[in-house]
Amino acid sequence: MFDLAQQLKNLPEAPGVYLMHDAQDRIIYVGKAKVIKNRVRQYFQSAKNHGAKVRAMVSHIAWFEYIITDSELEALVLECTLIKKHKPHYNILLKDDKHFPYIKVSMQDDYPRLTVTRKMTDDGARYFGPYTGMEIVRHMLDIVGRIFLIPTCARRFPADIGKGRPCLNYQINKCFAPCRGNTSREEYREVFAGICSFLEGRHDALIANLTAQMETASKDLAFERAASLRDKIISIRAVTQRQKVVSDSGADQDIVAFACYDGKAFVEIFFVRSGRVTGRQNFCIDDAEGLEDAEIMDGFLKQYYASAVFVPRELVLSCETEDKAVLNQYLSERLGRKVTITVPKRGEKKNIIKMVEKNAWQAVEDYKLKKLKKEADTGALQKLAACLQFGSVPNRIEAYDISNISGTSNVGAMVVFEGGVPAKSEYRKFRINSVAGQDDYASMSEMLCRRFTHAQREQQEIREGKLAPGKAKFTKLPDLVLLDGGKGHVSAARRTLDALGISLPLFGMVKDEKHKFRALVDEESQFTLPKNSAAYTLVGNISEQVHKTAVAYHINLRGRKGISSELANIDGIGDVRRKLLMRRFKSVGAIAAASIQQLVAAGLDKRSAANVYAYFHRQGSETQP
């Protein structure tokens, strides 16, 4: 039994880290202290001096523990590590779990390569980033490739040096082709050392180095190499000129500012290298309500620089931090030389801060728009619930559709909308295995049976401890099931669910002659949604999404060539007539729906037209775009 009063008396007067646990033994907060005794006791004194967040946290503390360190700096490092490991609910947490991409240069190898990764490891490689998206990474790699002419083929060096002729990239001057054997290991590594300087933003030093090499090559009468170096210098200068200059001092700086709205903090960090903005990154901190600006800034800096690849010589901040001295010492040790932390009040740096703050407030505006969109989506769900006479809002909607041509390559698709928006990570695709020929009812039944049987199996494995809940893929059940089809589809699906002992609201999405959503049906009634309503738009969107997903999977499975080759099974239809029909009707589905007169009008003779018509109408067909 944890004796709180006794434990508070026994707290040490030493620096360290403390961990707060709740009744379920979860770590809900990690903090550091110069004197553990003084800091921890503050939480259990008068609550009137505490903010709402601290009061909420204290109300959930069941027990605490602490770790004594030799210094406040060691406590800071340990605090950062524990927060990253446990992600406590009441600590400031950055929303960057999607792992931003980095460019990795394997300088630990004799012949380095460039790769893209979302995970840094202590393997001796150089990592550059993080970048805010793959589009920026691809753009950066394209620039590096054009400037440094690095190999992009699958050859491995030195094993593949001298094996085979250089590829086309060498012929069109897009690769310096180390595979020829004319480049030494030192020269190869020199190219990649230049790439590292470029990615760091040290363009002036790189240009100076390349200029010296160019002059040496000219003196040695190596004019081809000199010309290549000159082209690199021109390209680097062109890239440099496109970057915004924010500092005449040529400094390396990180500029940090944030804006608070709706209990959140939207943090912007701009990367300035050699006086130019080379990139930016943004974060959202939830549960920032009631926190002081210094506390928000302190929490962000600790987390960010605990795993940052690069520490600049200067941090320019929009406000002070709680632990400026300790943070300064920590960053200086990481960099290996003194780091300056500045909170400017006027001048050039203050103007830079204003620019970064403007971007933070733009993030707030983007958040407002997303919130309005979410509220509109929720309103659509409420309207839909009212139209269908539901007692509650159907937050999770699953929709199903079947796609095939003439009963071949049957596939099915399941799309999921949560909160009125597509949850694409929840989409599922099915190959129909038990149905020969075209039988949409049987195909739909197989797909639903597999989906819900899988859910039941996972639920059983979770109960038996064989499967962790986080690993399950089918256990989340829908509040509403929609089918692309009419009453027949609904009846077939209902029989399948009843056999599994599952009771869920089930409706078919019927369409008009233009294949657009018209109304919802169950086994007895039809529900027409007002065309100008958000509910109608939502269901129409779901209908299009599931149909598009099913058809795309069908096309991807068979391939465009495979679909058009369906016509090769028809007597009298060779390559010429097949191309003629596809050019005229655009799809096999449209050909299948055509009359003999329409086929003749497209250019077939009567016998061939009759063969085409008989082939599809004997087997039946499903018209798909």
VENJO-V217958 format. One record per residue. N is the residue number from 1. RES is the residue in three letters. PHI is phi in whole degrees, -180 to 180 (999 if undefined). Layout:
n=N res=RES phi=PHI
n=N res=RES phi=PHI
//
This chain:
n=1 res=MET phi=999
n=2 res=PHE phi=-80
n=3 res=ASP phi=-97
n=4 res=LEU phi=-60
n=5 res=ALA phi=-60
n=6 res=GLN phi=-67
n=7 res=GLN phi=-66
n=8 res=LEU phi=-65
n=9 res=LYS phi=-69
n=10 res=ASN phi=-88
n=11 res=LEU phi=-62
n=12 res=PRO phi=-81
n=13 res=GLU phi=-94
n=14 res=ALA phi=-150
n=15 res=PRO phi=-71
n=16 res=GLY phi=167
n=17 res=VAL phi=-124
n=18 res=TYR phi=-121
n=19 res=LEU phi=-125
n=20 res=MET phi=-95
n=21 res=HIS phi=-114
n=22 res=ASP phi=-97
n=23 res=ALA phi=-67
n=24 res=GLN phi=-91
n=25 res=ASP phi=69
n=26 res=ARG phi=-85
n=27 res=ILE phi=-78
n=28 res=ILE phi=-106
n=29 res=TYR phi=-160
n=30 res=VAL phi=-126
n=31 res=GLY phi=-138
n=32 res=LYS phi=-120
n=33 res=ALA phi=-149
n=34 res=LYS phi=-71
n=35 res=VAL phi=-133
n=36 res=ILE phi=-57
n=37 res=LYS phi=-57
n=38 res=ASN phi=-67
n=39 res=ARG phi=-70
n=40 res=VAL phi=-68
n=41 res=ARG phi=-61
n=42 res=GLN phi=-58
n=43 res=TYR phi=-65
n=44 res=PHE phi=-106
n=45 res=GLN phi=-93
n=46 res=SER phi=-54
n=47 res=ALA phi=-77
n=48 res=LYS phi=-67
n=49 res=ASN phi=-90
n=50 res=HIS phi=-96
n=51 res=GLY phi=-78
n=52 res=ALA phi=-61
n=53 res=LYS phi=-67
n=54 res=VAL phi=-65
n=55 res=ARG phi=-61
n=56 res=ALA phi=-64
n=57 res=MET phi=-64
n=58 res=VAL phi=-61
n=59 res=SER phi=-65
n=60 res=HIS phi=-103
n=61 res=ILE phi=-76
n=62 res=ALA phi=-99
n=63 res=TRP phi=-163
n=64 res=PHE phi=-139
n=65 res=GLU phi=-138
n=66 res=TYR phi=-147
n=67 res=ILE phi=-128
n=68 res=ILE phi=-82
n=69 res=THR phi=-121
n=70 res=ASP phi=-79
n=71 res=SER phi=-153
n=72 res=GLU phi=-67
n=73 res=LEU phi=-65
n=74 res=GLU phi=-61
n=75 res=ALA phi=-63
n=76 res=LEU phi=-62
n=77 res=VAL phi=-62
n=78 res=LEU phi=-66
n=79 res=GLU phi=-59
n=80 res=CYS phi=-60
n=81 res=THR phi=-64
n=82 res=LEU phi=-70
n=83 res=ILE phi=-64
n=84 res=LYS phi=-64
n=85 res=LYS phi=-75
n=86 res=HIS phi=-97
n=87 res=LYS phi=47
n=88 res=PRO phi=-63
n=89 res=HIS phi=-61
n=90 res=TYR phi=-96
n=91 res=ASN phi=-86
n=92 res=ILE phi=-70
n=93 res=LEU phi=-120
n=94 res=LEU phi=-86
n=95 res=LYS phi=-85
n=96 res=ASP phi=-132
n=97 res=ASP phi=-69
n=98 res=LYS phi=-77
n=99 res=HIS phi=58
n=100 res=PHE phi=-63
n=101 res=PRO phi=-76
n=102 res=TYR phi=-123
n=103 res=ILE phi=-96
n=104 res=LYS phi=-108
n=105 res=VAL phi=-115
n=106 res=SER phi=-81
n=107 res=MET phi=-68
n=108 res=GLN phi=-74
n=109 res=ASP phi=-89
n=110 res=ASP phi=-62
n=111 res=TYR phi=-122
n=112 res=PRO phi=-64
n=113 res=ARG phi=-133
n=114 res=LEU phi=-101
n=115 res=THR phi=-138
n=116 res=VAL phi=-111
n=117 res=THR phi=-142
n=118 res=ARG phi=-112
n=119 res=LYS phi=-139
n=120 res=MET phi=-93
n=121 res=THR phi=-130
n=122 res=ASP phi=-85
n=123 res=ASP phi=-115
n=124 res=GLY phi=89
n=125 res=ALA phi=-78
n=126 res=ARG phi=-98
n=127 res=TYR phi=-117
n=128 res=PHE phi=-127
n=129 res=GLY phi=139
n=130 res=PRO phi=-76
n=131 res=TYR phi=-99
n=132 res=THR phi=-81
n=133 res=GLY phi=-177
n=134 res=MET phi=-69
n=135 res=GLU phi=-63
n=136 res=ILE phi=-68
n=137 res=VAL phi=-62
n=138 res=ARG phi=-61
n=139 res=HIS phi=-63
n=140 res=MET phi=-65
n=141 res=LEU phi=-65
n=142 res=ASP phi=-64
n=143 res=ILE phi=-64
n=144 res=VAL phi=-60
n=145 res=GLY phi=-63
n=146 res=ARG phi=-70
n=147 res=ILE phi=-81
n=148 res=PHE phi=-101
n=149 res=LEU phi=53
n=150 res=ILE phi=-81
n=151 res=PRO phi=-68
n=152 res=THR phi=-118
n=153 res=CYS phi=-81
n=154 res=ALA phi=-90
n=155 res=ARG phi=-67
n=156 res=ARG phi=-113
n=157 res=PHE phi=-112
n=158 res=PRO phi=-87
n=159 res=ALA phi=-58
n=160 res=ASP phi=-98
n=161 res=ILE phi=-69
n=162 res=GLY phi=84
n=163 res=LYS phi=-95
n=164 res=GLY phi=80
n=165 res=ARG phi=-85
n=166 res=PRO phi=-61
n=167 res=CYS phi=-80
n=168 res=LEU phi=-61
n=169 res=ASN phi=-58
n=170 res=TYR phi=-67
n=171 res=GLN phi=-64
n=172 res=ILE phi=-101
n=173 res=ASN phi=62
n=174 res=LYS phi=-115
n=175 res=CYS phi=-155
n=176 res=PHE phi=-82
n=177 res=ALA phi=50
n=178 res=PRO phi=-64
n=179 res=CYS phi=-64
n=180 res=ARG phi=-71
n=181 res=GLY phi=90
n=182 res=ASN phi=-94
n=183 res=THR phi=-115
n=184 res=SER phi=-75
n=185 res=ARG phi=-59
n=186 res=GLU phi=-65
n=187 res=GLU phi=-66
n=188 res=TYR phi=-62
n=189 res=ARG phi=-67
n=190 res=GLU phi=-64
n=191 res=VAL phi=-62
n=192 res=PHE phi=-75
n=193 res=ALA phi=-64
n=194 res=GLY phi=-65
n=195 res=ILE phi=-63
n=196 res=CYS phi=-61
n=197 res=SER phi=-62
n=198 res=PHE phi=-65
n=199 res=LEU phi=-68
n=200 res=GLU phi=-75
n=201 res=GLY phi=88
n=202 res=ARG phi=-88
n=203 res=HIS phi=-70
n=204 res=ASP phi=-64
n=205 res=ALA phi=-65
n=206 res=LEU phi=-66
n=207 res=ILE phi=-64
n=208 res=ALA phi=-62
n=209 res=ASN phi=-66
n=210 res=LEU phi=-66
n=211 res=THR phi=-63
n=212 res=ALA phi=-63
n=213 res=GLN phi=-65
n=214 res=MET phi=-63
n=215 res=GLU phi=-65
n=216 res=THR phi=-64
n=217 res=ALA phi=-63
n=218 res=SER phi=-64
n=219 res=LYS phi=-64
n=220 res=ASP phi=-85
n=221 res=LEU phi=64
n=222 res=ALA phi=-90
n=223 res=PHE phi=-69
n=224 res=GLU phi=-66
n=225 res=ARG phi=-66
n=226 res=ALA phi=-62
n=227 res=ALA phi=-66
n=228 res=SER phi=-64
n=229 res=LEU phi=-66
n=230 res=ARG phi=-61
n=231 res=ASP phi=-63
n=232 res=LYS phi=-62
n=233 res=ILE phi=-61
n=234 res=ILE phi=-62
n=235 res=SER phi=-65
n=236 res=ILE phi=-65
n=237 res=ARG phi=-63
n=238 res=ALA phi=-65
n=239 res=VAL phi=-66
n=240 res=THR phi=-61
n=241 res=GLN phi=-67
n=242 res=ARG phi=-80
n=243 res=GLN phi=-88
n=244 res=LYS phi=-71
n=245 res=VAL phi=-85
n=246 res=VAL phi=-118
n=247 res=SER phi=-146
n=248 res=ASP phi=-77
n=249 res=SER phi=-80
n=250 res=GLY phi=69
n=251 res=ALA phi=-83
n=252 res=ASP phi=-99
n=253 res=GLN phi=-138
n=254 res=ASP phi=-113
n=255 res=ILE phi=-107
n=256 res=VAL phi=-124
n=257 res=ALA phi=-148
n=258 res=PHE phi=-148
n=259 res=ALA phi=-131
n=260 res=CYS phi=-108
n=261 res=TYR phi=-161
n=262 res=ASP phi=58
n=263 res=GLY phi=76
n=264 res=LYS phi=-123
n=265 res=ALA phi=-118
n=266 res=PHE phi=-103
n=267 res=VAL phi=-101
n=268 res=GLU phi=-117
n=269 res=ILE phi=-128
n=270 res=PHE phi=-103
n=271 res=PHE phi=-102
n=272 res=VAL phi=-111
n=273 res=ARG phi=-125
n=274 res=SER phi=54
n=275 res=GLY phi=85
n=276 res=ARG phi=-121
n=277 res=VAL phi=-74
n=278 res=THR phi=-106
n=279 res=GLY phi=177
n=280 res=ARG phi=-155
n=281 res=GLN phi=-151
n=282 res=ASN phi=-129
n=283 res=PHE phi=-137
n=284 res=CYS phi=-122
n=285 res=ILE phi=-107
n=286 res=ASP phi=-79
n=287 res=ASP phi=54
n=288 res=ALA phi=-94
n=289 res=GLU phi=-61
n=290 res=GLY phi=83
n=291 res=LEU phi=-83
n=292 res=GLU phi=-72
n=293 res=ASP phi=-57
n=294 res=ALA phi=-63
n=295 res=GLU phi=-69
n=296 res=ILE phi=-64
n=297 res=MET phi=-63
n=298 res=ASP phi=-63
n=299 res=GLY phi=-63
n=300 res=PHE phi=-66
n=301 res=LEU phi=-62
n=302 res=LYS phi=-60
n=303 res=GLN phi=-69
n=304 res=TYR phi=-66
n=305 res=TYR phi=-82
n=306 res=ALA phi=-66
n=307 res=SER phi=-129
n=308 res=ALA phi=-65
n=309 res=VAL phi=-72
n=310 res=PHE phi=-127
n=311 res=VAL phi=-112
n=312 res=PRO phi=-79
n=313 res=ARG phi=-72
n=314 res=GLU phi=-143
n=315 res=LEU phi=-107
n=316 res=VAL phi=-110
n=317 res=LEU phi=-115
n=318 res=SER phi=-82
n=319 res=CYS phi=-154
n=320 res=GLU phi=-73
n=321 res=THR phi=-117
n=322 res=GLU phi=-73
n=323 res=ASP phi=-118
n=324 res=LYS phi=-60
n=325 res=ALA phi=-65
n=326 res=VAL phi=-68
n=327 res=LEU phi=-61
n=328 res=ASN phi=-59
n=329 res=GLN phi=-64
n=330 res=TYR phi=-62
n=331 res=LEU phi=-68
n=332 res=SER phi=-63
n=333 res=GLU phi=-69
n=334 res=ARG phi=-66
n=335 res=LEU phi=-77
n=336 res=GLY phi=91
n=337 res=ARG phi=-158
n=338 res=LYS phi=-64
n=339 res=VAL phi=-108
n=340 res=THR phi=-102
n=341 res=ILE phi=-110
n=342 res=THR phi=-122
n=343 res=VAL phi=-121
n=344 res=PRO phi=-71
n=345 res=LYS phi=-107
n=346 res=ARG phi=-159
n=347 res=GLY phi=87
n=348 res=GLU phi=-59
n=349 res=LYS phi=-67
n=350 res=LYS phi=-65
n=351 res=ASN phi=-65
n=352 res=ILE phi=-65
n=353 res=ILE phi=-58
n=354 res=LYS phi=-61
n=355 res=MET phi=-64
n=356 res=VAL phi=-69
n=357 res=GLU phi=-62
n=358 res=LYS phi=-61
n=359 res=ASN phi=-69
n=360 res=ALA phi=-65
n=361 res=TRP phi=-70
n=362 res=GLN phi=-67
n=363 res=ALA phi=-63
n=364 res=VAL phi=-63
n=365 res=GLU phi=-62
n=366 res=ASP phi=-63
n=367 res=TYR phi=-64
n=368 res=LYS phi=-60
n=369 res=LEU phi=-63
n=370 res=LYS phi=-64
n=371 res=LYS phi=-66
n=372 res=LEU phi=-63
n=373 res=LYS phi=-63
n=374 res=LYS phi=-64
n=375 res=GLU phi=-64
n=376 res=ALA phi=-66
n=377 res=ASP phi=-65
n=378 res=THR phi=-63
n=379 res=GLY phi=-63
n=380 res=ALA phi=-64
n=381 res=LEU phi=-66
n=382 res=GLN phi=-64
n=383 res=LYS phi=-63
n=384 res=LEU phi=-64
n=385 res=ALA phi=-61
n=386 res=ALA phi=-67
n=387 res=CYS phi=-64
n=388 res=LEU phi=-93
n=389 res=GLN phi=61
n=390 res=PHE phi=-85
n=391 res=GLY phi=-82
n=392 res=SER phi=-139
n=393 res=VAL phi=-78
n=394 res=PRO phi=-79
n=395 res=ASN phi=-68
n=396 res=ARG phi=-107
n=397 res=ILE phi=-118
n=398 res=GLU phi=-113
n=399 res=ALA phi=-124
n=400 res=TYR phi=-130
n=401 res=ASP phi=-149
n=402 res=ILE phi=-114
n=403 res=SER phi=-137
n=404 res=ASN phi=-161
n=405 res=ILE phi=-131
n=406 res=SER phi=54
n=407 res=GLY phi=77
n=408 res=THR phi=-105
n=409 res=SER phi=51
n=410 res=ASN phi=-65
n=411 res=VAL phi=-137
n=412 res=GLY phi=-134
n=413 res=ALA phi=-136
n=414 res=MET phi=-122
n=415 res=VAL phi=-114
n=416 res=VAL phi=-127
n=417 res=PHE phi=-116
n=418 res=GLU phi=-122
n=419 res=GLY phi=65
n=420 res=GLY phi=88
n=421 res=VAL phi=-127
n=422 res=PRO phi=-63
n=423 res=ALA phi=-107
n=424 res=LYS phi=-66
n=425 res=SER phi=-68
n=426 res=GLU phi=-95
n=427 res=TYR phi=-63
n=428 res=ARG phi=-136
n=429 res=LYS phi=-125
n=430 res=PHE phi=-131
n=431 res=ARG phi=-91
n=432 res=ILE phi=-81
n=433 res=ASN phi=-105
n=434 res=SER phi=-98
n=435 res=VAL phi=-113
n=436 res=ALA phi=-102
n=437 res=GLY phi=80
n=438 res=GLN phi=-93
n=439 res=ASP phi=-148
n=440 res=ASP phi=-62
n=441 res=TYR phi=-63
n=442 res=ALA phi=-66
n=443 res=SER phi=-65
n=444 res=MET phi=-64
n=445 res=SER phi=-65
n=446 res=GLU phi=-61
n=447 res=MET phi=-62
n=448 res=LEU phi=-65
n=449 res=CYS phi=-62
n=450 res=ARG phi=-65
n=451 res=ARG phi=-62
n=452 res=PHE phi=-83
n=453 res=THR phi=-65
n=454 res=HIS phi=-62
n=455 res=ALA phi=-62
n=456 res=GLN phi=-63
n=457 res=ARG phi=-66
n=458 res=GLU phi=-65
n=459 res=GLN phi=-61
n=460 res=GLN phi=-67
n=461 res=GLU phi=-66
n=462 res=ILE phi=-67
n=463 res=ARG phi=-62
n=464 res=GLU phi=-85
n=465 res=GLY phi=78
n=466 res=LYS phi=-87
n=467 res=LEU phi=-138
n=468 res=ALA phi=-75
n=469 res=PRO phi=-53
n=470 res=GLY phi=-69
n=471 res=LYS phi=-92
n=472 res=ALA phi=-71
n=473 res=LYS phi=-114
n=474 res=PHE phi=-127
n=475 res=THR phi=-75
n=476 res=LYS phi=-73
n=477 res=LEU phi=-96
n=478 res=PRO phi=-78
n=479 res=ASP phi=-88
n=480 res=LEU phi=-155
n=481 res=VAL phi=-113
n=482 res=LEU phi=-119
n=483 res=LEU phi=-119
n=484 res=ASP phi=-81
n=485 res=GLY phi=162
n=486 res=GLY phi=-107
n=487 res=LYS phi=-64
n=488 res=GLY phi=-63
n=489 res=HIS phi=-63
n=490 res=VAL phi=-64
n=491 res=SER phi=-63
n=492 res=ALA phi=-64
n=493 res=ALA phi=-68
n=494 res=ARG phi=-63
n=495 res=ARG phi=-62
n=496 res=THR phi=-65
n=497 res=LEU phi=-67
n=498 res=ASP phi=-62
n=499 res=ALA phi=-64
n=500 res=LEU phi=-90
n=501 res=GLY phi=75
n=502 res=ILE phi=-114
n=503 res=SER phi=-117
n=504 res=LEU phi=-140
n=505 res=PRO phi=-61
n=506 res=LEU phi=-138
n=507 res=PHE phi=-140
n=508 res=GLY phi=-100
n=509 res=MET phi=-104
n=510 res=VAL phi=-88
n=511 res=LYS phi=-123
n=512 res=ASP phi=-88
n=513 res=GLU phi=-66
n=514 res=LYS phi=-95
n=515 res=HIS phi=65
n=516 res=LYS phi=-108
n=517 res=PHE phi=-57
n=518 res=ARG phi=-120
n=519 res=ALA phi=-162
n=520 res=LEU phi=-104
n=521 res=VAL phi=-134
n=522 res=ASP phi=-114
n=523 res=GLU phi=-73
n=524 res=GLU phi=-123
n=525 res=SER phi=-128
n=526 res=GLN phi=-119
n=527 res=PHE phi=-118
n=528 res=THR phi=-95
n=529 res=LEU phi=-87
n=530 res=PRO phi=-57
n=531 res=LYS phi=-65
n=532 res=ASN phi=-95
n=533 res=SER phi=-94
n=534 res=ALA phi=-66
n=535 res=ALA phi=-66
n=536 res=TYR phi=-63
n=537 res=THR phi=-62
n=538 res=LEU phi=-63
n=539 res=VAL phi=-66
n=540 res=GLY phi=-60
n=541 res=ASN phi=-65
n=542 res=ILE phi=-62
n=543 res=SER phi=-60
n=544 res=GLU phi=-66
n=545 res=GLN phi=-63
n=546 res=VAL phi=-70
n=547 res=HIS phi=-66
n=548 res=LYS phi=-62
n=549 res=THR phi=-66
n=550 res=ALA phi=-65
n=551 res=VAL phi=-66
n=552 res=ALA phi=-62
n=553 res=TYR phi=-66
n=554 res=HIS phi=-61
n=555 res=ILE phi=-66
n=556 res=ASN phi=-64
n=557 res=LEU phi=-69
n=558 res=ARG phi=-91
n=559 res=GLY phi=84
n=560 res=ARG phi=-58
n=561 res=LYS phi=-66
n=562 res=GLY phi=-65
n=563 res=ILE phi=-68
n=564 res=SER phi=-68
n=565 res=SER phi=-73
n=566 res=GLU phi=-54
n=567 res=LEU phi=-69
n=568 res=ALA phi=-67
n=569 res=ASN phi=-81
n=570 res=ILE phi=-99
n=571 res=ASP phi=-59
n=572 res=GLY phi=83
n=573 res=ILE phi=-112
n=574 res=GLY phi=-99
n=575 res=ASP phi=-60
n=576 res=VAL phi=-65
n=577 res=ARG phi=-70
n=578 res=ARG phi=-62
n=579 res=LYS phi=-64
n=580 res=LEU phi=-61
n=581 res=LEU phi=-67
n=582 res=MET phi=-66
n=583 res=ARG phi=-68
n=584 res=ARG phi=-81
n=585 res=PHE phi=-104
n=586 res=LYS phi=76
n=587 res=SER phi=-149
n=588 res=VAL phi=-65
n=589 res=GLY phi=-60
n=590 res=ALA phi=-68
n=591 res=ILE phi=-65
n=592 res=ALA phi=-63
n=593 res=ALA phi=-86
n=594 res=ALA phi=-77
n=595 res=SER phi=-83
n=596 res=ILE phi=-61
n=597 res=GLN phi=-62
n=598 res=GLN phi=-67
n=599 res=LEU phi=-68
n=600 res=VAL phi=-66
n=601 res=ALA phi=-64
n=602 res=ALA phi=-78
n=603 res=GLY phi=125
n=604 res=LEU phi=-86
n=605 res=ASP phi=-78
n=606 res=LYS phi=-63
n=607 res=ARG phi=-67
n=608 res=SER phi=-65
n=609 res=ALA phi=-61
n=610 res=ALA phi=-65
n=611 res=ASN phi=-64
n=612 res=VAL phi=-64
n=613 res=TYR phi=-62
n=614 res=ALA phi=-66
n=615 res=TYR phi=-61
n=616 res=PHE phi=-76
n=617 res=HIS phi=-80
n=618 res=ARG phi=-73
n=619 res=GLN phi=-90
n=620 res=GLY phi=84
n=621 res=SER phi=-149
n=622 res=GLU phi=-112
n=623 res=THR phi=-78
n=624 res=GLN phi=-130
n=625 res=PRO phi=-70
//
